[in-house]
Amino acid sequence: MIPRLAATLAVLVAAAPALAQGTPASVYCVNGRIMVERATMSQMQSGRGHSEICIIGPSFDFQPDGVTWVRQNLRSDVGGNCRCR
């Protein structure tokens, strides 16, 4: 049973980068800082405990497009200040 579980876990870990590529990048505000991440809201929340997190922009298939959107529409850079309303 344990070897099978270890093999399954190894396959999932190996597939993780491919799965992340399929997740769109979203523009988030996390604790007052702008982020562009390939993670769902639930993934963002589970990894950050009680942080204040909200989506402040659209989703993008190509993460650098999200960074460009932040610069053009929020007149800031990733890591800049933001607020969840």
KENUFI-958660 format. One record per atom (N, C-alpha, C): residue number from 0; y, z, x; atom name; residue in three letters. Coordinates in pm, 1 decimal. Each point is the difference from the previous one (the first is absolute). Example, Ala and Ser with C-alpha at 12.3 -4.5 7.8 and 13.67 -1.06 7.14 Angstrom:
REM residues 2
0 / -569.0 / 780.0 / 1319.0 / N / ala
0 / 119.0 / 0.0 / -89.0 / CA / ala
0 / 120.0 / 0.0 / 90.0 / C / ala
1 / 105.0 / -72.0 / -35.0 / N / ser
1 / 119.0 / 6.0 / 82.0 / CA / ser
1 / 109.0 / 73.0 / -77.0 / C / ser
***
This chain:
REM residues 85
0 / -120.3 / 0.0 / 82.3 / N / met
0 / 120.3 / 0.0 / -82.3 / CA / met
0 / 126.7 / 0.0 / 86.6 / C / met
1 / 4.5 / 85.3 / 100.7 / N / ile
1 / 117.3 / 8.2 / 86.4 / CA / ile
1 / 21.1 / -130.4 / 76.6 / C / ile
2 / -104.2 / -63.1 / 56.1 / N / pro
2 / 25.4 / -127.5 / 68.1 / CA / pro
2 / 56.1 / -106.7 / -93.8 / C / pro
3 / -46.6 / -2.8 / -123.2 / N / arg
3 / 51.0 / -96.4 / -97.0 / CA / arg
3 / 146.5 / 27.9 / -30.8 / C / arg
4 / 35.1 / 126.3 / -14.8 / N / leu
4 / 138.9 / 38.1 / -25.5 / CA / leu
4 / 88.5 / -37.4 / 118.6 / C / leu
5 / -49.4 / 24.3 / 120.4 / N / ala
5 / 76.4 / -35.7 / 119.6 / CA / ala
5 / 18.8 / -151.1 / 9.5 / C / ala
6 / -103.3 / -76.2 / -33.5 / N / ala
6 / 10.5 / -146.1 / 3.7 / CA / ala
6 / 100.6 / -49.6 / -103.7 / C / ala
7 / -2.5 / 57.5 / -119.2 / N / thr
7 / 93.9 / -38.4 / -105.4 / CA / thr
7 / 143.1 / 32.1 / 42.9 / C / thr
8 / 18.2 / 116.8 / 58.5 / N / leu
8 / 132.6 / 39.4 / 47.1 / CA / leu
8 / 48.5 / -95.2 / 109.7 / C / leu
9 / -87.5 / -38.3 / 90.3 / N / ala
9 / 36.6 / -92.6 / 107.7 / CA / ala
9 / 44.5 / -134.9 / -56.9 / C / ala
10 / -68.4 / -48.4 / -102.6 / N / val
10 / 37.3 / -126.5 / -62.5 / CA / val
10 / 137.0 / 10.9 / -65.8 / C / val
11 / 24.0 / 111.0 / -69.7 / N / leu
11 / 129.6 / 19.0 / -65.8 / CA / leu
11 / 114.0 / 9.4 / 100.6 / C / leu
12 / -22.4 / 69.5 / 109.9 / N / val
12 / 103.6 / 12.0 / 103.4 / CA / val
12 / 27.8 / -136.2 / 62.3 / C / val
13 / -104.3 / -76.7 / 24.4 / N / ala
13 / 17.4 / -133.2 / 58.2 / CA / ala
13 / 74.1 / -93.4 / -95.2 / C / ala
14 / -19.1 / 18.1 / -130.4 / N / ala
14 / 63.0 / -87.2 / -99.4 / CA / ala
14 / 142.3 / 44.2 / -34.7 / C / ala
15 / 40.5 / 118.4 / 39.6 / N / ala
15 / 130.9 / 53.0 / -39.1 / CA / ala
15 / 116.2 / -91.8 / 36.1 / C / ala
16 / 7.2 / -56.7 / 121.5 / N / pro
16 / 113.2 / -89.8 / 29.2 / CA / pro
16 / 4.5 / -121.1 / -93.4 / C / pro
17 / -114.4 / -54.3 / -34.2 / N / ala
17 / -2.4 / -114.8 / -90.9 / CA / ala
17 / 45.1 / 40.6 / -139.5 / C / ala
18 / -38.3 / 119.2 / -42.6 / N / leu
18 / 42.3 / 47.2 / -131.9 / CA / leu
18 / 150.3 / 24.5 / -2.7 / C / leu
19 / 53.9 / 53.9 / 107.8 / N / ala
19 / 144.2 / 27.0 / 5.5 / CA / ala
19 / 80.5 / -128.4 / -8.8 / C / ala
20 / -52.2 / -108.9 / 56.2 / N / gln
20 / 71.1 / -127.1 / -6.1 / CA / gln
20 / 14.0 / -48.5 / -143.3 / C / gln
21 / -92.7 / 37.4 / -87.5 / N / gly
21 / 5.0 / -43.3 / -138.5 / CA / gly
21 / 95.2 / 82.2 / -84.9 / C / gly
22 / 43.4 / 114.9 / 50.6 / N / thr
22 / 91.0 / 87.1 / -73.4 / CA / thr
22 / 143.1 / -43.5 / 28.4 / C / thr
23 / 78.0 / -24.7 / -104.1 / N / pro
23 / 138.5 / -41.1 / 25.0 / CA / pro
23 / 80.5 / 113.0 / 64.4 / C / pro
24 / 99.3 / -36.1 / 76.5 / N / ala
24 / 90.6 / 97.3 / 60.7 / CA / ala
24 / 110.4 / 30.5 / -100.8 / C / ala
25 / 25.1 / 126.9 / -21.8 / N / ser
25 / 104.4 / 42.6 / -93.1 / CA / ser
25 / 110.0 / 71.8 / 74.8 / C / ser
26 / 118.9 / -1.4 / -58.9 / N / val
26 / 114.9 / 69.6 / 57.6 / CA / val
26 / 6.5 / 137.9 / -65.9 / C / val
27 / -16.5 / 103.7 / 81.3 / N / tyr
27 / -1.9 / 137.6 / -47.3 / CA / tyr
27 / 118.2 / 78.1 / 55.8 / C / tyr
28 / 34.8 / 105.9 / -70.8 / N / cys
28 / 87.9 / 103.6 / 51.6 / CA / cys
28 / -87.9 / 123.9 / 14.4 / C / cys
29 / -14.4 / 50.0 / 122.5 / N / val
29 / -84.5 / 115.4 / 27.2 / CA / val
29 / 83.9 / 105.9 / 70.3 / C / val
30 / 20.2 / 110.3 / -69.2 / N / asn
30 / 82.0 / 109.1 / 54.9 / CA / asn
30 / 134.0 / -49.2 / 52.9 / C / asn
31 / 63.0 / -89.2 / -76.6 / N / gly
31 / 133.5 / -47.0 / 34.1 / CA / gly
31 / 5.8 / -109.5 / 105.0 / C / gly
32 / -115.6 / -59.3 / 35.2 / N / arg
32 / -4.9 / -106.6 / 100.1 / CA / arg
32 / -67.8 / -123.1 / -57.4 / C / arg
33 / 51.2 / -118.9 / 30.4 / N / ile
33 / -55.4 / -126.4 / -48.0 / CA / ile
33 / -123.9 / -35.2 / 82.1 / C / ile
34 / -105.8 / -38.8 / -70.2 / N / met
34 / -123.8 / -44.1 / 64.0 / CA / met
34 / -50.2 / -125.8 / -69.8 / C / met
35 / -63.4 / -89.7 / 73.9 / N / val
35 / -69.2 / -115.5 / -56.2 / CA / val
35 / -145.3 / 15.5 / 41.6 / C / val
36 / -86.5 / 29.7 / -95.1 / N / glu
36 / -139.0 / 34.5 / 30.2 / CA / glu
36 / -97.4 / -77.3 / -86.3 / C / glu
37 / -116.9 / -28.9 / 57.0 / N / arg
37 / -111.7 / -60.4 / -73.1 / CA / arg
37 / -88.7 / 112.5 / -52.0 / C / arg
38 / 49.5 / 71.3 / -96.6 / N / ala
38 / -74.9 / 110.4 / -59.8 / CA / ala
38 / 42.1 / 12.6 / -145.3 / C / ala
39 / -91.7 / 45.2 / -82.1 / N / thr
39 / 33.3 / 24.3 / -140.5 / CA / thr
39 / 77.0 / 131.4 / -9.9 / C / thr
40 / 60.9 / 22.0 / -113.1 / N / met
40 / 73.1 / 124.9 / -21.4 / CA / met
40 / -93.6 / 120.0 / 16.5 / C / met
41 / -120.8 / -8.6 / -53.9 / N / ser
41 / -93.1 / 113.2 / 11.1 / CA / ser
41 / -39.9 / 23.7 / 145.7 / C / ser
42 / -16.0 / -106.1 / 78.5 / N / gln
42 / -30.2 / 17.3 / 142.2 / CA / gln
42 / 117.5 / 63.9 / 72.9 / C / gln
43 / 119.9 / -42.2 / -32.4 / N / met
43 / 118.4 / 58.6 / 62.3 / CA / met
43 / 9.1 / 149.5 / -33.2 / C / met
44 / -25.0 / 35.2 / -124.6 / N / gln
44 / 10.3 / 139.2 / -41.7 / CA / gln
44 / -110.3 / 86.0 / 59.9 / C / gln
45 / -121.6 / -53.0 / 6.7 / N / ser
45 / -110.9 / 81.3 / 50.4 / CA / ser
45 / 15.6 / 30.5 / 148.3 / C / ser
46 / 63.9 / -86.2 / 73.1 / N / gly
46 / 16.9 / 23.2 / 142.5 / CA / gly
46 / 122.1 / 82.7 / 35.2 / C / gly
47 / 82.1 / 35.1 / -99.4 / N / arg
47 / 125.4 / 68.5 / 30.8 / CA / arg
47 / 24.1 / 125.8 / -81.4 / C / arg
48 / -99.2 / 49.9 / -64.0 / N / gly
48 / 13.5 / 126.3 / -72.0 / CA / gly
48 / 106.1 / -3.1 / -107.8 / C / gly
49 / 98.7 / 86.4 / 14.1 / N / his
49 / 102.9 / 15.7 / -103.6 / CA / his
49 / 128.2 / -75.2 / 32.4 / C / his
50 / -9.1 / -105.4 / 77.1 / N / ser
50 / 117.5 / -79.4 / 34.5 / CA / ser
50 / 58.4 / -67.4 / -123.6 / C / ser
51 / 130.3 / -24.8 / 4.5 / N / glu
51 / 65.8 / -77.6 / -104.9 / CA / glu
51 / -19.5 / -147.7 / 34.3 / C / glu
52 / -70.1 / -71.9 / -86.8 / N / ile
52 / -32.6 / -141.0 / 24.6 / CA / ile
52 / 30.0 / -80.2 / -125.5 / C / ile
53 / 67.5 / -114.1 / 17.7 / N / cys
53 / 20.7 / -91.8 / -111.5 / CA / cys
53 / 5.5 / -142.3 / 54.6 / C / cys
54 / -25.6 / -95.0 / -86.0 / N / ile
54 / 10.7 / -140.9 / 35.7 / CA / ile
54 / 142.9 / -43.8 / -28.8 / C / ile
55 / 65.6 / -59.8 / 100.7 / N / ile
55 / 140.5 / -38.3 / -16.8 / CA / ile
55 / 21.5 / -150.0 / 13.1 / C / ile
56 / -108.1 / -76.2 / 6.8 / N / gly
56 / 13.2 / -144.9 / 13.3 / CA / gly
56 / -127.8 / -69.3 / -42.1 / C / gly
57 / -0.8 / -131.0 / 9.1 / N / pro
57 / -116.8 / -77.9 / -41.4 / CA / pro
57 / -113.1 / 8.0 / 102.7 / C / pro
58 / -112.3 / -62.6 / -34.4 / N / ser
58 / -115.0 / -10.9 / 89.7 / CA / ser
58 / -0.9 / -137.0 / 66.0 / C / ser
59 / -58.0 / -6.0 / 119.8 / N / phe
59 / -3.6 / -123.2 / 78.1 / CA / phe
59 / -138.8 / -20.8 / 58.0 / C / phe
60 / -44.1 / -125.7 / 3.9 / N / asp
60 / -127.8 / -31.8 / 63.1 / CA / asp
60 / 8.9 / 11.0 / 151.3 / C / asp
61 / 116.7 / -26.5 / 54.6 / N / phe
61 / 23.0 / -0.3 / 144.2 / CA / phe
61 / 97.3 / 114.0 / 30.8 / C / phe
62 / -45.7 / 103.5 / 70.1 / N / gln
62 / 79.8 / 120.5 / 21.2 / CA / gln
62 / 138.6 / -26.9 / 60.1 / C / gln
63 / 14.7 / -90.0 / 96.2 / N / pro
63 / 134.9 / -27.6 / 52.2 / CA / pro
63 / 97.7 / -51.2 / -106.6 / C / pro
64 / -51.4 / -62.7 / -105.9 / N / asp
64 / 88.7 / -40.1 / -109.9 / CA / asp
64 / 61.1 / 122.6 / -66.5 / C / asp
65 / -74.9 / 108.4 / -6.4 / N / gly
65 / 52.8 / 125.1 / -54.7 / CA / gly
65 / 110.8 / 56.1 / 86.7 / C / gly
66 / -17.5 / -8.6 / 130.5 / N / val
66 / 103.5 / 46.9 / 93.2 / CA / val
66 / 126.6 / -83.7 / -16.9 / C / val
67 / -16.7 / -131.1 / -12.4 / N / thr
67 / 114.8 / -89.1 / -22.2 / CA / thr
67 / 69.5 / 34.7 / -130.9 / C / thr
68 / -77.4 / 26.1 / -105.4 / N / trp
68 / 56.6 / 35.7 / -130.4 / CA / trp
68 / 83.1 / 127.1 / 12.5 / C / trp
69 / -51.4 / 98.0 / 72.2 / N / val
69 / 73.9 / 125.9 / 18.8 / CA / val
69 / 135.7 / -29.4 / 64.6 / C / val
70 / 0.0 / -79.6 / 104.4 / N / arg
70 / 125.4 / -31.7 / 70.4 / CA / arg
70 / 98.8 / -73.9 / -89.4 / C / arg
71 / -49.8 / -95.9 / -77.5 / N / gln
71 / 88.6 / -82.6 / -82.7 / CA / gln
71 / 46.6 / 69.8 / -127.2 / C / gln
72 / -86.3 / 80.7 / -60.1 / N / asn
72 / 33.5 / 57.7 / -130.0 / CA / asn
72 / 44.1 / 145.1 / 4.7 / C / asn
73 / -47.4 / 75.0 / 96.2 / N / leu
73 / 38.6 / 140.7 / 10.2 / CA / leu
73 / 103.8 / 21.9 / 110.0 / C / leu
74 / 29.0 / -107.1 / 74.8 / N / arg
74 / 96.6 / 6.7 / 110.1 / CA / arg
74 / -33.0 / 115.4 / 93.5 / C / arg
75 / -127.8 / 11.4 / 33.0 / N / ser
75 / -50.0 / 105.9 / 86.5 / CA / ser
75 / -121.4 / -53.7 / 74.3 / C / ser
76 / -61.2 / 82.8 / 81.1 / N / asp
76 / -123.5 / -34.5 / 68.4 / CA / asp
76 / -109.2 / 94.9 / -44.7 / C / asp
77 / -123.9 / -37.1 / 28.0 / N / val
77 / -110.7 / 91.3 / -23.1 / CA / val
77 / 29.5 / 126.1 / 80.7 / C / val
78 / -17.3 / 115.0 / -63.0 / N / gly
78 / 35.7 / 127.3 / 63.5 / CA / gly
78 / 136.7 / 49.2 / -41.4 / C / gly
79 / 77.0 / -89.2 / -66.8 / N / gly
79 / 133.0 / 38.4 / -47.5 / CA / gly
79 / -8.6 / 95.4 / -118.2 / C / gly
80 / 114.0 / 48.0 / -40.9 / N / asn
80 / 7.8 / 96.2 / -110.4 / CA / asn
80 / -24.8 / -67.1 / -134.4 / C / asn
81 / -61.7 / 75.3 / -91.2 / N / cys
81 / -21.7 / -44.3 / -137.8 / CA / cys
81 / -12.5 / 123.3 / -89.7 / C / cys
82 / -0.7 / -24.4 / -129.9 / N / arg
82 / -16.4 / 109.8 / -97.8 / CA / arg
82 / -91.5 / -44.4 / -111.4 / C / arg
83 / -85.7 / 89.4 / -42.4 / N / cys
83 / -77.6 / -22.0 / -122.9 / CA / cys
83 / 84.9 / 54.7 / -114.2 / C / cys
84 / 10.0 / -76.6 / -105.5 / N / arg
84 / 85.3 / 41.7 / -112.7 / CA / arg
84 / -81.7 / 60.7 / -109.2 / C / arg
***
